[in-house]
């Protein structure tokens, strides 16, 4: 188990349902000029084929003796993908 950093612990301590402290991001990407016209479709299909969560995305938050840790989950399950 890996202990959370002080910053991560502080954010979790301050976070409440009406006051989320997590952050999201949006990246706008443009294919290179020489990319084939179906390059985005190929990329999307490749991402859909990913069936296993790899570290660090397979960790879950656990609390032990008042301290929080990241624990790798052997049975981490990704939600089913929506059909296009």
C-alpha positions as CSV (number, residue, x, y, z in Angstrom):
1,X,0.0,0.0,0.0
2,X,1.2,3.5,-0.8
3,X,0.3,6.3,1.6
4,X,-1.4,9.4,0.2
5,X,0.7,12.5,0.0
6,X,-0.1,15.4,2.4
7,X,-1.7,17.3,-0.4
8,X,-4.0,14.4,-1.4
9,X,-5.0,13.9,2.2
10,X,-5.7,17.6,2.6
11,X,-7.9,17.7,-0.5
12,X,-9.9,14.6,0.7
13,X,-10.3,16.2,4.1
14,X,-11.8,19.4,2.6
15,X,-13.9,17.7,0.0
16,X,-17.7,17.4,0.7
17,X,-20.6,16.4,-1.5
18,X,-21.7,20.1,-2.2
19,X,-18.0,21.2,-2.5
20,X,-16.0,18.8,-4.7
21,X,-12.3,19.4,-4.7
22,X,-11.3,17.1,-7.6
23,X,-10.1,18.4,-11.0
24,X,-11.0,17.4,-14.5
25,X,-9.3,18.3,-17.8
26,X,-10.2,18.4,-21.5
27,X,-7.6,18.0,-24.2
28,X,-8.4,19.1,-27.7
29,X,-6.3,17.2,-30.2
30,X,-5.7,17.7,-33.9
31,X,-4.4,14.8,-36.1
32,X,-1.2,15.6,-38.0
33,X,-1.7,16.8,-41.6
34,X,-0.5,13.6,-43.1
35,X,-2.8,11.3,-41.0
36,X,-5.3,9.1,-42.9
37,X,-8.9,10.2,-42.8
38,X,-9.9,7.3,-40.6
39,X,-7.1,7.8,-38.0
40,X,-9.5,9.0,-35.3
41,X,-11.7,5.9,-35.8
42,X,-8.7,3.7,-35.5
43,X,-7.6,5.4,-32.3
44,X,-11.1,5.1,-30.8
45,X,-11.2,1.4,-31.6
46,X,-7.8,0.9,-30.1
47,X,-9.0,2.6,-26.9
48,X,-12.2,0.5,-26.8
49,X,-10.1,-2.7,-26.9
50,X,-8.4,-1.8,-23.6
51,X,-10.0,-4.2,-21.1
52,X,-7.7,-4.0,-18.1
53,X,-6.9,-1.1,-15.8
54,X,-3.2,-0.6,-15.5
55,X,-1.3,1.1,-12.6
56,X,-2.0,3.7,-11.3
57,X,-5.6,3.5,-12.6
58,X,-6.3,0.2,-10.8
59,X,-5.9,1.6,-7.3
60,X,-8.7,2.2,-4.7
61,X,-8.6,4.4,-1.7
62,X,-8.6,2.5,1.7
63,X,-8.5,3.9,5.2
64,X,-6.6,2.2,8.0
65,X,-6.3,3.6,11.5
66,X,-7.4,7.0,10.3
67,X,-4.8,7.2,7.5
68,X,-5.6,6.8,3.8
69,X,-3.7,4.7,1.4
70,X,-3.8,3.6,-2.2
71,X,-4.2,-0.1,-2.6
72,X,-3.9,-1.9,-5.9
73,X,-7.1,-3.7,-6.6
74,X,-6.7,-7.2,-8.0
75,X,-10.4,-7.2,-9.1
76,X,-10.6,-3.7,-10.4
77,X,-13.4,-3.7,-13.0
78,X,-14.0,-1.1,-15.7
79,X,-17.6,-0.2,-16.4
80,X,-19.1,-1.7,-19.5
81,X,-18.6,0.5,-22.6
82,X,-21.6,2.0,-24.3
83,X,-22.3,0.8,-27.7
84,X,-21.8,3.4,-30.4
